[in-house]
Amino acid sequence: MAKKACRTCKRIVIGNSCPVCKTSDLTTTFQGIVVIFDVESDIAKKLGITAPGKYAIRV
């Protein structure tokens, strides 16, 4: 299955809906992936990420 990025929260998902924000507004067109383990990191704060996981850098 193809990886998709949620247009709302930018989380990388497999399937037809985002398990975090419950939307089905997904795209296969995204650039870069960042994996966040610590939501207190500078990168997570800069990207506005509040939960650990895989995220697209640009959707």
Secondary structure, 3 states (H helix, E strand, C coil): CCEEEECCCCEEEECCCCCCCCCCCEECCCEEEEEECCCCCHHHHHHCCCCCEEEEEEC
